[in-house]
Amino acid sequence: MKPWKLLTRLAVAIFLVLVIVAIFGPNLADFAKGLLGNVGKPFSNTLSLPSSNIQAHLVHSPDPTDASAPSPSHLQIAVQGLKPATTYYLTIDEGSCGGPTLLLVGSLTTDDMGTALKDFSLNLSDPAGLASRKLWLNFHRGDFNGTSSACSPIDTSLLR
C-alpha cells in the first residue's frame, strides 16, 4: 500500500472519530459521570433516575390549643424527571433505600412531563421519635413490593 493512501485513510478515520465525539461527546460524558460517580457507594443508596429531582418532607404540627389532641402528620412530595405518566407506590424505609419498610404511604402518578406534587396525610404514633431516624422514600413500580425505581432521603427536620 502506498504511503499517501495510508495517510488518507488515517485522516478520514480521525475525522470520523472527531465528528462522532462532537455529536455524542456531551451525552457520553454525562453517561460516564453518572456511571462512575457512584463507584464505591452502596447500590441501594444511589438508586435514582439520573435526571430525577425528588424532595420529600415529613411535617407534623401539633394542635396549638391542645398538644395532647391527635393531629395528622403530612408527607409532602415534589418530584421531577421520573418516567412520565407512571404510577409509583411509595414506602417509607428506615436506614437506607430497601431497608425495613416502616409505612406504606400510597400511590403517586406522574404527569406527561414526569413531575408530581402530592401531600399525604399520615397517622403516625410517634412523629417526634422519627425525627432522629434516617428515613428514605422508596418509589416502587407495579405495587408496594415492586421493583424500586427511585429513592430519596426524607427531610424530618420539620417534625415537632
C-alpha positions as CSV (number, residue, x, y, z in Angstrom):
1,M,0.0,0.0,0.0
2,K,1.3,3.4,-0.9
3,P,2.0,5.9,1.9
4,W,-0.3,8.6,0.7
5,K,-3.3,6.1,0.7
6,L,-2.4,5.1,4.2
7,L,-2.3,8.7,5.3
8,T,-5.6,9.4,3.5
9,R,-7.3,6.6,5.3
10,L,-5.8,7.7,8.7
11,A,-7.0,11.2,8.1
12,V,-10.6,10.0,7.3
13,A,-10.6,7.8,10.4
14,I,-9.5,10.7,12.6
15,F,-12.1,13.0,11.0
16,L,-14.9,10.4,11.7
17,V,-13.8,10.0,15.3
18,L,-13.8,13.8,15.8
19,V,-17.3,14.1,14.2
20,I,-18.6,11.3,16.5
21,V,-17.1,12.9,19.6
22,A,-18.5,16.3,18.6
23,I,-22.0,14.9,18.2
24,F,-22.2,12.4,21.1
25,G,-19.4,13.7,23.4
26,P,-21.6,15.6,25.8
27,N,-24.0,12.7,26.2
28,L,-21.2,10.2,26.6
29,A,-19.6,12.4,29.2
30,D,-22.8,12.7,31.3
31,F,-23.3,9.0,31.0
32,A,-19.8,8.2,32.2
33,K,-20.1,10.7,35.0
34,G,-23.3,9.2,36.2
35,L,-21.9,5.7,35.8
36,L,-18.6,6.4,37.5
37,G,-19.9,8.9,40.0
38,N,-21.4,6.1,42.2
39,V,-18.3,3.9,42.2
40,G,-17.7,2.7,45.8
41,K,-21.1,3.7,47.1
42,P,-23.7,1.0,48.0
43,F,-26.2,0.5,45.2
44,S,-29.3,0.8,47.4
45,N,-28.2,4.3,48.5
46,T,-27.7,5.6,45.0
47,L,-30.7,4.3,43.2
48,S,-32.5,7.0,41.4
49,L,-33.1,8.1,37.8
50,P,-30.1,10.1,36.6
51,S,-32.1,13.3,36.0
52,S,-34.7,13.0,38.7
53,N,-35.2,15.5,41.5
54,I,-37.1,14.3,44.5
55,Q,-37.9,16.3,47.5
56,A,-39.7,14.7,50.5
57,H,-40.6,16.5,53.7
58,L,-42.2,14.9,56.8
59,V,-44.1,17.6,58.7
60,H,-46.0,17.4,62.0
61,S,-47.5,20.3,63.8
62,P,-49.4,19.5,67.0
63,D,-52.7,21.4,67.7
64,P,-51.5,24.6,69.5
65,T,-54.6,24.7,71.7
66,D,-54.4,21.1,72.8
67,A,-51.0,19.4,72.5
68,S,-52.4,16.0,73.6
69,A,-55.0,16.0,70.8
70,P,-54.1,13.8,67.9
71,S,-53.1,15.6,64.8
72,P,-52.1,14.2,61.4
73,S,-48.6,14.3,60.0
74,H,-48.0,15.1,56.4
75,L,-45.6,13.8,53.8
76,Q,-45.1,16.5,51.2
77,I,-43.5,15.3,47.9
78,A,-42.3,17.1,44.8
79,V,-40.7,15.1,42.0
80,Q,-39.3,16.0,38.6
81,G,-37.7,13.8,36.0
82,L,-39.3,10.5,36.7
83,K,-40.9,8.4,34.0
84,P,-43.9,10.3,32.5
85,A,-47.5,9.1,33.1
86,T,-46.3,6.4,35.6
87,T,-47.8,5.2,38.9
88,Y,-45.4,4.6,41.7
89,Y,-46.2,3.0,45.1
90,L,-44.4,4.8,47.9
91,T,-43.0,3.3,51.1
92,I,-41.0,4.9,53.9
93,D,-37.9,2.8,54.6
94,E,-35.6,3.1,57.5
95,G,-31.8,3.3,57.3
96,S,-31.5,3.1,53.6
97,C,-33.5,2.6,50.4
98,G,-34.7,-1.0,50.6
99,G,-34.2,-1.1,54.4
100,P,-37.0,-2.2,56.7
101,T,-40.3,-0.7,55.5
102,L,-42.0,1.4,58.2
103,L,-45.0,2.6,56.3
104,L,-46.9,2.1,53.1
105,V,-47.6,5.7,52.0
106,G,-49.8,5.4,48.9
107,S,-49.6,5.8,45.2
108,L,-48.3,8.7,43.2
109,T,-48.8,9.2,39.4
110,T,-46.5,11.5,37.4
111,D,-47.9,13.7,34.7
112,D,-46.8,13.7,31.0
113,M,-43.6,15.6,32.0
114,G,-42.6,13.1,34.8
115,T,-43.5,15.6,37.6
116,A,-45.8,15.3,40.5
117,L,-46.8,17.2,43.7
118,K,-48.7,15.4,46.5
119,D,-49.4,15.8,50.1
120,F,-50.1,12.6,52.0
121,S,-51.9,12.8,55.4
122,L,-50.4,10.2,57.7
123,N,-51.3,9.0,61.2
124,L,-48.0,8.5,63.0
125,S,-48.0,7.1,66.5
126,D,-44.7,8.9,67.5
127,P,-43.8,11.6,65.0
128,A,-41.2,13.2,67.2
129,G,-39.5,9.8,67.5
130,L,-39.0,9.7,63.8
131,A,-37.1,13.0,63.7
132,S,-33.8,11.3,64.7
133,R,-34.2,8.3,62.4
134,K,-32.8,8.1,58.8
135,L,-35.8,7.7,56.6
136,W,-36.0,7.1,52.8
137,L,-38.9,7.5,50.4
138,N,-38.8,4.5,48.0
139,F,-40.7,4.6,44.7
140,H,-41.9,1.1,43.6
141,R,-43.3,0.1,40.2
142,G,-46.3,-2.2,40.0
143,D,-47.2,-2.4,43.7
144,F,-45.6,-1.8,47.1
145,N,-43.4,-4.8,46.7
146,G,-42.4,-4.0,43.1
147,T,-39.0,-3.0,41.8
148,S,-37.6,0.1,43.3
149,S,-37.3,2.8,40.6
150,A,-36.1,5.8,42.6
151,C,-35.3,6.6,46.2
152,S,-34.7,9.8,48.2
153,P,-33.9,10.7,51.8
154,I,-36.8,12.3,53.7
155,D,-36.3,15.6,55.4
156,T,-37.5,15.1,59.0
157,S,-36.4,18.5,60.3
158,L,-39.9,19.8,60.4
159,L,-41.2,17.1,62.8
160,R,-42.1,18.6,66.2
